[in-house]
Amino acid sequence: MSLTQQQAKEKIIVALDVPTRAEALDLVDRLTGEVGAFKIGMQLYNAEGPDIVREIQARGGKVFVDLKFHDIPNTVAEATRVITRRRASIMTLHAAGGLKMLSAAAESAKEAAESMGVEKPILVAVTVLTSISQQEFNEEIGIQRPIAEQVITWAKMAQKAGLDGVVASPKEIRDIREACGEDFVIITPGIRPLWAAANDQSRIMTPRQAVEAGSTYLVIGRPITAQENQIEAARKIVAEIMEAEC
Ligand code: C5P
């Protein structure tokens, strides 16, 4: 089965890794209608403040607030409530915060969404950052096991806590799917069409491969944002996703 054009567009989340509101909104103006959502990370959020979320939404864009919360359960639950009230479509937490922290976040997102009559954001856990090597993981973080095993442990813990999914490397998709089932959301960065530069990403997959492996959403930054014609780049990726057998 292949995806419709609309379904393919909805799989794409554009990473707004830019320092200013003006640059972010310029991208949003060009790409709304071409992709599914926009990801704001800590650079843009901290530079421009939470109003940037509302401004993107006002232009018709869905917003993924990627602030990777990691603190004591009460603090994270309250911060999650704030982001839910801002009507984020997706938000992130660190799995390393533990089951209690993740459960508190899931509970407060549900409560806040119900009390406001808005849709609950998709809550996803970040497991082991893909920038961490196996050696760093063992020696600096001090966890003596393969990263791939820890990713599965944390993905299952996130699911048990009531989260909707995880952010993961495309190479981890199959094992997470197997462990957490078909409905679990898997969001994958590290996506590179064959025609785009790899930049600093190493464990990459093409959009089509990632969708075929079972990715729910693809976070794509520079293969769209660093192109001269960003609309054309997004459309090419949509066409590639539509070729995926899934
Ligand atoms: O430009 P590029 O497509 O590499 O952007 C990928 C986006 O996904 C960036 O916002 C980056 O911070 C994010 N990300 C990542 N790898 C992770 C987690 C997040 O590349 N493991």
Residues whose N, C-alpha, C, O or C-beta is under 5 A from the ligand:
A	BS01	C5P	A15 D17 L129 T130 P189 G190 I191 Q201 V219 I220 G221 R222 P223
